[in-house]
Amino acid sequence: MTETGLHGRLHVLGAAGSPYTRKVIAALRYRHIPYALHWGSHRNPLPGFPEPKVKLLPTVYVPNPDGGHVAKVDSTPILAELEHVVADRALQPSDPVMAFLDHLIEDYADEWLTKAMFHYRWSGSEDIEHAGPQLVFWHDPTTPDEAAEAASAFISRRQIDRLYVVGSNPTTSSTIEQSYQRLLPILDHMIAARGYVMGARPGTSDFALYGQLTQLGVVDPTPAALCAAHTPRLRAWIDRMEDLSGLEPQGEDWLDRTAARSHLGPLLGEIGRVYVPFLIANAGAAQAGLAEVETEIDGRAWTQPTFAYQAKCLVWLKQHAAALSDDDQAVCCSILAGTGCECLFER
Ligand SMILES: N[C@@H](CCC(=O)N[C@@H](CS)C(=O)NCC(=O)O)C(=O)O
């Protein structure tokens, strides 16, 4: 076992265009956790490593004491488990109230903001034409031109056909776009005030937002132009987040619960405006065995296929809320009052 508490270096299979890959590797770098990154995908599995249960990117291969590896997917539990193994440079705030808010914001970034990422990338012709070749060359920059063109057309078609699955369709598109456009100045103001969402040091939520913004704010022409034009500070922050290995975080750098309402309020209001209503409608549809979620979000109709994983996200958030002490639950409720997120504490 090394001084990190791990039995050697992690191996990560990931792609530069995958927001969750970018979230995980930036978090590992910040945490000084040694890893070897393998750019690629499960089309070319890493020789000698086990297959994960679900072939998602990133896949993190965690060393065993016997010299083998366990293949793990899903950035949220991966980062949470590493939190217990490696104590230094934590991603979760030490105050349980702030840790809950960090989890809520992480979940919003992973599960809602990704709708904007997928929507912008695969719905407008300029963005589609840009993304197709990028996906091919992120996977293998030596792909010959002709093969790259064919692969780009194939991947683009497959991704466009998946748009509906993540909830992007003509009914939902303006809700998704307006939500992204409201988020940009909210984050810009938070960064101006304290440096990060979680205070003067980053939490898991900062890395989750960063992961989606590596694409929305930088790569895809339409949303990246909006970020550069309206929120240059946020645009610069995205680049800095990539490597925070030199930051020396202190305990007092965490956002204090007494400042949570004023610092996080607008972001929590955005989450309560769009994501929490979605989570509730989606979980209701899942429970009723319905294939489609039909609801209203932000005053407009919302429809998409029911998403089983996101029904679990609501369960996990509610379990986290219920596990807080009564006093901490009361503090959370007062921070969340009027944001639309307070219903996570309803029994
Ligand atoms: N909840 C997962 C989501 C991971 C995920 O959806 N990864 C995408 C790439 S960004 C993926 O592998 N999609 C399947 C595919 O592209 O075939 C996480 O947080 O890691």
PDBQT file of the ligand as one rigid body, heavy atoms in Angstrom, charges set to zero:
ROOT
HETATM    1  N1  LIG A 401     -23.104   8.893 -14.357  1.00  0.00    +0.000 N 
HETATM    2  C1  LIG A 401     -21.899   8.528 -15.109  1.00  0.00    +0.000 C 
HETATM    3  C2  LIG A 401     -22.089   8.901 -16.565  1.00  0.00    +0.000 C 
HETATM    4  C3  LIG A 401     -20.954   8.458 -17.461  1.00  0.00    +0.000 C 
HETATM    5  C4  LIG A 401     -21.323   8.609 -18.926  1.00  0.00    +0.000 C 
HETATM    6  O1  LIG A 401     -22.508   8.759 -19.276  1.00  0.00    +0.000 OA
HETATM    7  N2  LIG A 401     -20.329   8.582 -19.794  1.00  0.00    +0.000 N 
HETATM    8  C5  LIG A 401     -20.594   8.707 -21.215  1.00  0.00    +0.000 C 
HETATM    9  C6  LIG A 401     -19.497   9.496 -21.882  1.00  0.00    +0.000 C 
HETATM   10  S1  LIG A 401     -19.480  11.169 -21.300  1.00  0.00    +0.000 SA
HETATM   11  C7  LIG A 401     -20.592   7.329 -21.849  1.00  0.00    +0.000 C 
HETATM   12  O2  LIG A 401     -19.703   6.537 -21.592  1.00  0.00    +0.000 OA
HETATM   13  N3  LIG A 401     -21.610   7.044 -22.682  1.00  0.00    +0.000 N 
HETATM   14  C8  LIG A 401     -21.743   5.781 -23.340  1.00  0.00    +0.000 C 
HETATM   15  C9  LIG A 401     -21.188   5.792 -24.703  1.00  0.00    +0.000 C 
HETATM   16  O3  LIG A 401     -20.709   6.838 -25.158  1.00  0.00    +0.000 OA
HETATM   17  O4  LIG A 401     -21.215   4.733 -25.341  1.00  0.00    +0.000 OA
HETATM   18  C10 LIG A 401     -20.696   9.234 -14.481  1.00  0.00    +0.000 C 
HETATM   19  O5  LIG A 401     -20.876  10.151 -13.660  1.00  0.00    +0.000 OA
HETATM   20  O6  LIG A 401     -19.562   8.824 -14.745  1.00  0.00    +0.000 OA
ENDROOT
TORSDOF 0
